[in-house]
Amino acid sequence: MKRLELRDLRASGTAHVAHALCPENYIFKGGLSFHRRGFRTHDGAEEKHPYHEVFVIMQGRGWIEIDGHRQPVSAGDVLLIEPGEDHHLVGDPEHPIINLWFDLGAEPHEAQRGP
């Protein structure tokens, strides 16, 4: 995992905001997630992907667990999850997390492909 700041996400021309981090990739999936206090994502199951995933912590604080190791996160943090890393967001008991997430892969989303 790489920890970044919002200023590290920047677009150039028509490139996506994480192009400088993963120039060979496209955003192909994403969303905005709202988590309850103390909630752990993907509880009880491994969560690994063969592609990069980006989390932008929009509100709250908590922890990111990467391969069983916890690190604190809070609003404004940008996390680049590497392929193969088991990852889970864990919300603080008093400050639930809202995060933006998107996945980066070799192919663009079907709506972004040519006719």
N, C-alpha and C positions, 0 to 999 in steps of 0.2 A: 504494500500500500504506500502511496505517496500522499502526504498532506500538503495542501496548497491553499491559496487564498483566492478570494473572488477576483482579484486583479489578474490572476493567472489565466482566467477564462476570458479570452478575447477573440473576437472574430476578425477576419481580414477579408474584405471583399465579400464573396459568397460562401466562404468556408465556415464551418460550424465553430462554436465557442471553445471546443476542446481540441481544435485542429493542431495547435502548437504542442499539445501533449501526445496526441496519437494521429499524426498526419496521414497515415495510410488507411484510416478508418472513417466510417460514416456513423452518424447517430441513426440507429434503426429501431429503437424502442425507448419509451420513457414515461414518466408520470410524476405526480405529486402525491406524497404519502403523509397521512396524519396518524400519529401513534399515541396511544394512551400512556399515562404516567407509568413508568417501570416496564413497559412492554418491550419484549425482545423479538425482533423479526425472525421469521422462519424457525421458531422455537421447536427444538427437538429434532431438527433435520439439518444436514449439511447444506450449505448454500454456496456452490461453486459454479463458475461459468468458464467456458473456453474463450471468453472475450473480456474486454475492459468494461468496468461499470464506474460511473461517476455519481457521487452523492454530494449535494450541496445542502448544508444544514441551514434551513431558512429561519427556524425559530427553536428555542429551547436549548437543552443540553443533555448530555448523557455520555455514552461510550460507544466506540466502534470496537467490536471483537474481530480480530484477524487471526485465524488459525489458533484460537484459544487465548490470545493475548489481548487485554483491554487497554485502550487509550482514550482519554477524555476528548469529547467533541462539544462544540457549542455553535451558536448562530454565526454564520460567516465562514465556517470551515468548508473546504472543498476536499473531497477524498477521492483519489483515483485507485480503485480496487483492481489489482492485477489479475490476469487470467489464472484460475486454479486456486485462488485464495478463498478459504472458507470465511464468510463475513456475515456479521449480524450487527444491527444497530440496537442499542439498549437505551431506553429513555430513563432519565433521572426520575426518582419518585415524586418530585415536586414540579418538574418542568418538562412537560411532554414535548416530543420532537416533531417538527414538520420538516420534511426533506424533499427536495427535487432529486430525481434520479434519471439517468439515461445510460443506455448501453451503446457501446461502440464496436462495430464489426466491419468485416470486409465488404459487405453489401449494404446499400442504402435501404431505407424503408420502401416498401412497394409503392407508396404514393409519391416518392421522390424519383422513381425511375422514369426513364423516357417512355414515350408512347409505344 
